[in-house]
Each structure stands twice: as structure tokens, then as C-alpha cells.
Amino acid sequence: MIHSLSLLTPAAVAMLVLDCATAQPFDRSTEPGGRPLPPTSAGAVILTGQALAGDPGRTVLDAIRRAMPQLQVSGWSWSHCPVVQLRGKDSVTGSSDPDVYVDGTRTVDTCLLVTVQAIEARRIEVYPLGVTPRAGYPTSGHGLILIFLQRADTTGSRD
């Protein structure tokens, strides 16, 4: 009797699962606002358009600091790069700098933040938690800064 019940249980579970299956896609119209949530992670800051073109002398770091007052620049490294902290300083020795990517390529330091003018960028995405919905970027415990530069073939319109 016990053996027949043990065979019956997996069959009952399989029938229950098959009854719950559906071929209908998920209906997003029932979500708040009637549309899917935006594909950004919590705390992300996206800079485009006027935020980047406002002052031609502003660097990428200046534009980010203006949008994120909580960003800390605690000094300069031996290679004359800013020491940037999005999430606070590590308790162990080492760099607390966020990972910086320009057009999908990781930079070795944060110098690019002060050598590239903000007006040269098409879009800057800052992820303090180090997680982005964009494919191809690994997570970082110190945050991510993604910079997408203007292209020569753009028509002059900004995002």
C-alpha cells in the first residue's frame, strides 16, 4: 500500500504541473502604469542630452558629480587619476574605484573621467550598486560607470 502511494505522488504532481502550463504570454497591461518596469537597477543615474552639453568645459567627472552629489573624490592617485568612491571606502587595502567602461571597453583607471569632456559623450550610465541590465558588463562591488561616446556619423541630435 505504501509503495503504491509513493508511485502515485509523482504522477499527481506531473498532472498538476501540466494543468498549470499556459501558452499565453505574460500580460504587462496589469502592471503599474500599464507598461513594463524600466530596465535599470536601483539607484542608477543616466545622463544624456542637456546634462552633458550644458557646459563645454565640464569633464565626465564634473557631470557625474553634478548629478550625484554623494559621489566622493577623496584625492588623486600616484598616476594623477581621481580616487572615486560610489559606495564608500573598502575596509581592506586596495582600490575602491568603480569600474569604468568606454564604448564597452574597460579602462585601467579612472583618469578618463577627467580627460574626456562631457560634451564628447552621448550617454553616461552610473550604477552605484555595480549591476547593470546591459549584457556584457560583469558586476562590480565598487560600482560601474559606462560611457558611450559621440560618433562622427551622428546627426547632431542628442538622446
C-alpha positions in Angstrom: 0.0 0.0 0.0 2.8 2.5 0.9 4.7 1.6 -2.3 1.6 2.3 -4.5 1.2 5.7 -2.8 4.8 6.7 -3.5 4.2 5.9 -7.2 1.0 7.9 -7.2 2.5 11.1 -5.7 5.0 11.8 -8.7 2.2 11.2 -11.2 -0.2 13.5 -9.3 2.5 16.2 -9.3 3.1 15.8 -13.0 -0.6 16.2 -13.8 -0.8 19.3 -11.6 2.2 20.9 -13.4 0.8 20.1 -16.8 -2.6 21.6 -15.9 -0.9 24.9 -14.8 1.1 25.3 -18.0 -0.1 28.1 -20.4 0.8 29.2 -23.9 -0.3 32.8 -23.3 2.4 35.4 -22.9 2.6 37.5 -19.7 0.2 40.4 -19.9 2.1 43.6 -19.0 -1.0 45.8 -19.0 -1.8 44.8 -15.4 1.5 46.3 -14.1 1.5 49.8 -12.5 1.3 52.4 -15.3 0.3 49.7 -17.9 3.9 49.2 -19.1 6.9 47.1 -18.0 9.3 48.5 -15.4 12.3 50.3 -16.8 15.4 48.2 -17.4 17.6 50.0 -14.8 18.8 48.8 -11.5 18.1 50.6 -8.3 20.0 53.8 -7.8 21.2 54.1 -11.4 21.8 57.6 -12.9 21.6 58.1 -16.6 23.0 61.3 -18.1 22.1 62.4 -21.7 21.4 65.5 -23.7 21.5 68.8 -21.9 23.0 67.3 -18.8 26.1 66.6 -20.9 26.1 69.6 -23.3 25.4 72.3 -20.7 29.0 73.5 -20.2 31.6 72.7 -22.9 34.4 72.8 -20.3 32.9 70.2 -18.0 34.5 66.8 -17.7 32.7 63.5 -17.4 33.6 63.5 -13.7 32.1 67.0 -13.3 28.9 65.9 -15.0 28.6 62.9 -12.7 29.3 64.9 -9.6 26.6 67.4 -10.6 24.0 64.6 -10.9 25.3 62.6 -7.9 26.4 64.8 -5.0 27.0 61.7 -2.9 29.9 60.7 -5.2 33.2 61.2 -3.4 36.6 62.1 -4.9 38.9 61.6 -2.0 42.1 62.5 -3.7 44.4 61.7 -6.6 46.4 58.5 -7.2 50.1 58.4 -7.9 49.2 58.3 -11.6 47.3 61.5 -11.3 43.9 59.8 -11.6 40.9 60.7 -9.3 40.2 58.4 -6.4 36.4 57.9 -6.9 34.1 56.3 -4.4 30.5 55.5 -5.3 29.8 53.2 -2.3 32.4 54.1 0.3 35.9 53.0 1.0 36.9 49.4 1.4 37.9 48.3 4.9 40.9 46.4 3.4 43.7 47.9 1.4 43.1 48.3 -2.3 41.2 50.4 -4.7 37.6 51.4 -4.1 37.3 52.9 -7.6 34.3 51.9 -9.7 34.9 50.0 -13.0 34.9 52.4 -15.9 33.9 51.3 -19.4 34.1 53.4 -22.6 32.1 52.1 -25.5 32.2 48.6 -24.0 36.0 48.5 -23.2 37.1 48.6 -19.6 39.7 51.2 -18.7 42.6 50.5 -16.4 42.0 53.5 -14.1 39.7 56.5 -13.6 41.9 59.0 -15.5 39.4 59.0 -18.4 36.8 60.7 -16.1 38.9 63.9 -16.1 40.4 63.7 -19.6 37.2 63.3 -21.6 34.9 66.3 -21.9 31.2 65.6 -21.0 30.1 67.1 -24.4 32.0 64.3 -26.1 29.8 61.7 -24.5 26.4 60.7 -25.9 25.4 58.9 -22.8 26.8 58.2 -19.3 25.3 55.5 -17.1 26.3 55.2 -13.4 25.4 52.1 -11.4 26.4 52.6 -7.8 25.4 49.1 -6.9 27.6 47.7 -9.6 24.9 45.8 -11.5 23.6 46.8 -15.0 20.9 45.4 -17.1 23.2 45.7 -20.1 24.7 42.5 -21.4 28.5 42.1 -21.4 29.3 44.0 -18.3 30.3 42.0 -15.2 29.1 43.2 -11.8 31.5 45.2 -9.7 31.5 45.6 -5.9 32.6 49.3 -6.2 30.1 50.4 -8.9 30.1 50.8 -12.7 30.4 53.8 -14.9 29.5 53.3 -18.5 30.5 56.0 -21.0 29.2 56.0 -24.6 31.0 58.5 -26.8 29.5 60.5 -29.7 30.1 59.1 -33.1 31.2 61.0 -36.2 28.2 59.7 -38.1 25.6 61.0 -35.6 23.3 63.7 -37.0 23.8 66.1 -34.1 20.6 65.1 -32.2 21.2 64.1 -28.6 19.3 61.4 -26.7 
